[in-house]
Amino acid sequence: MHNLKNIRDNPDIFKKKISNRNVKINFDELLKLDIQNRETIQKKEKLEQEKKIISKQKDKAQFERSKKISEEIKNLESSQKLISDKINNILHLIPNIPLDDVPKGVDDTSNKVLKTTGAIPEFKFQAKSHYEIGAKLNLMDFDLASKTSGSRFVFLKGALAQLERALSNFMLDIHTQEFGYKEISPPLIVNENTMFGTGQLPKFENDQFQIKLDKEKKFLIPTAEVILTNMVKESSVNIKDLPFRFVASTACFRKEAGSYGKDTKGMLRQHQFYKVELVSIVEPKKCSEELDRMTSCAEEILKKLKLPYRCVILSTGDMGFSAEKTIDIEVWIPSEKKYREISSCSSCGQFQSRRMKSKFKDDKNKSDFLGTLNGSGLAVGRTLIAIMENYQNSDGSITIPTSLRPYMNNLDKIH
């Protein structure tokens, strides 16, 4: 969330930067409401001061005036709350400001490839899709999932279920043992305020799975970013304790409300999927170097699995709501003959910490909002897809990457 004072002091900058995000915000209306709000507060404070003076005088002749002032203050408070709510309704929908090095554009066509790594496999046979391979092996069942749960769900069986579990464990071990992330096993259900803190609410409520639990709104997490980042909500941490680096492997739940008709076949876009998530909490000035570090940690998983991939910086119109800069890692999918996102690493600057009221104190005991970052390290289902397709054999079997075999009881092939 943005500081209203910053918008007030730099309206033209905000108008320009937000227009580059392909979002329409009525900043003139916001600034008009801001003026009304401050004027109302000033009137209320002036009346409160007058009432205080009358109270000290203890003059019975002023009783009616004091009573009238109290009524006026009450009306102003009510009016000010309505204005304040309107201001917040606009503020809560303003996305983060993109950094200067983010490409300008309305969608993914303006994204820029930063680098491409690994050799694309050349098959002497027609490469099959992961769902064709899975069906032939009788280890992937979408029809059964449709009967029990509906569309965009899947049953993984036997060795594929084992491979999914192996990938989560492999990723967790790399991130904790090699990169120093602290493993967390978090709740998968969060409240409305927690979803607001990382920017999922109010704008993206239609894409969330809300559950009935007591009278309070609760949600299944769309990503572990939500719960891990909120571990510092409404707190003030010592600068000496930074950075915090958390990792968790969780199920994630999304309605995919805005993707009707997209990726309806296979596991690419599911309502329930597993993901290993990385979250960093740092000093704001260190967000840029932490983003590079986080991206390289996610890349290392693909390098160890020997999967071809590329890194892409997203344009202003393609970034997520809370991000100031995002680098996507895309893995090669042979059946589609193109790269698909497998990780999205984002710096959010102080945008989320303002919403969460998360601060730190520097060496001089001065408070400021924290910097937050998040990234997939990696999406487990999409990594499973990439392995199935890039390591497929002509007989329909799947070769297990060497680095994963210790997690698969030294199995070298799934057939």
Number of C-alpha atoms within 10 A of each C-alpha: 23 17 10 16 11 11 17 15 10 11 15 12 13 19 16 11 19 21 16 19 24 15 13 12 17 10 19 11 12 21 17 11 17 19 13 16 18 14 13 19 17 12 14 21 14 13 18 17 12 14 20 12 12 17 14 8 10 10 9 11 9 14 13 10 14 20 12 13 17 16 12 16 21 13 13 18 15 12 15 20 14 12 20 16 11 15 19 14 13 14 18 16 18 22 23 26 24 25 16 11 11 19 19 20 17 18 15 15 11 16 22 15 14 12 11 14 15 14 11 14 14 10 13 8 9 10 21 19 21 25 20 15 22 24 13 13 18 14 18 24 17 22 14 13 16 14 10 12 12 13 15 21 22 22 15 18 16 12 17 19 14 14 22 19 16 21 23 23 15 16 27 23 15 18 26 15 11 10 13 14 20 16 16 13 11 14 12 17 15 18 15 16 18 23 24 21 25 26 26 22 18 14 14 15 17 15 17 20 16 17 13 9 9 7 6 10 13 19 21 19 25 24 23 29 22 21 24 25 26 23 15 19 21 14 13 16 15 13 17 10 9 14 15 15 22 22 28 27 26 22 17 18 20 18 17 15 12 10 11 8 7 10 12 13 15 19 21 19 19 21 19 17 22 21 26 27 28 30 28 25 25 23 22 17 11 14 23 17 10 23 23 14 14 26 24 14 21 26 21 16 20 22 13 13 16 18 23 20 24 19 21 20 25 26 25 32 24 20 26 19 20 25 25 23 28 27 26 24 30 20 26 25 26 23 14 12 10 10 15 18 19 24 26 25 27 30 29 28 29 28 26 27 26 21 20 26 18 26 24 23 17 14 10 6 10 9 16 18 22 29 27 30 29 29 29 28 33 28 23 27 21 22 23 18 23 25 22 26 25 26 19 23 19 12 8 17 17 21 19 20 16 14 14 20 16 12 17 17 10 12 15 15 16 17 16
